[in-house]
């Protein structure tokens, strides 16, 4: 009996050793690269209608020439020169590449996320979370992003341009003003572009961070901390406000009581109902005027509020696009939905979330009409696919197709100060372009009819785009990527108290 137990124990031990060895073999397994574009940065695109995103107009059929990755000429009389590559537009519609202004990147992004953005016509992204430390095993750090930008510019990586990197968020309610200033200085030294503030940061630390960021030429972006009022944040210089929660909360007639914690005993459902029913139009008008005067921006990410509102919808829970997610990301996505269902139980919770979603859309429209800049961002794990969903949400909010296209392109370029170099189909600008089958000015859903994407003038034709989608789907199922993600998750320095 003892001998049998000993043999069984040895076999179990050997099995564990083999499994551990296999795990680390998978961790060390070399990564594949996503399909790359055609190498040429010189090309003629013929027989296309150009969408003027600034005027909201469609051109007559014309031709466009790219030289060294830059739009060199637009003229219906352009003819191919000897040896020039030609892309036949066949009457399609050429728009600037789209900009997703709220994303997060990870060490796995070259395999899992960057190709999905490009395949969906997103050629520029704004990354709003860097690493808390110099390096990280899970989150992509600023040095990773610089490398990706260089490789993409050289045609060696399928990836959008990363146009702004925000810091790891300042959130710890125990953070002192001196610690906040030290964090800002550290992030400036690393070469970040913006300081991201978050929900629980206390007022004195928020204002210290804001002053330090301003003195060092860093944008102040992110959430609106609960203890800081919207007028105070505008006065402090916060230039962008993320998600469709900032206005519903500020425009609430009992917002001061909420900020002081006097409503903390209410359930999430009851409080969300109050944010909607307690809407104060005069208070909202005043805030929107202040945001417009300060030239601040809102990135509403209505996709995130849709995830709340549809947390019980079977079609949403089983969205077929989740096939592009690795198991860890899919678990995190389902865990978020499950948490929402727990916090907003039953039909009452569902009604509250749907009303909150609709209220957020209404206030985005109100802010836009009041002169506040609106940008298109997603903050979701389903990458570029949900970008087109977000544009559709902005249409539902009341923006026109022309206004949505402007927000998705030239306005985003203006936000980062690159409007002279990119963001529209204009001679002299970088050739980041999307060729569509159908006119997006007629229906915003036509942004999904992608025939080709040009990144720095290099062509991803439809075949390459399909290959990229198949690549990501395969990587999501690859066991070695699961092992890498688990190993990265186990060693990450990311935590919520910085």
Secondary structure, 3 states (H helix, E strand, C coil): CHHHHHHHHHHHHHHHHHHHHHHHHHHHCCCCCCCCCCCCCCEEEEEEEEEECCCCEECCCEEEEEECCEEEEECCCCCCCCCCCEEEEEEEEEEECEEEEEECCECCHHHHCHHHHHHCCEEEEEECCCCCCCCCCCECCHHHHHHHHHHHHCCCCCCCEEEEEECCCECCCCCCHHHHHHHHHHHHHHCCCEEEECCCCCHHHHHHHHHHHHHCCCEEEECCCCCCCHHHHHHHCEEEEECCCHHHHHCECCHHHHHCCCCCCCCHHHHHHHHHHCECHHHHHHHHHHHHHCCCEEECCHHHHHHHHCCCCHHHHCCHHHHHCCHHHHHHHHHHHHHHHHHCCHHHHHHHHHHHHHHHHHHHHHHHHCCCEECCCCCCCCHHHHHHHHHHHHHHHCCCHHHHHHHHCHHHHHHCCCCCCCCCCCCCCECCEEEECCCCCCCHHHHHCEEEEEECCEEECHHHHHHHHHHHHHHHHCHHHHHHHHHHHHHCCCCCCC
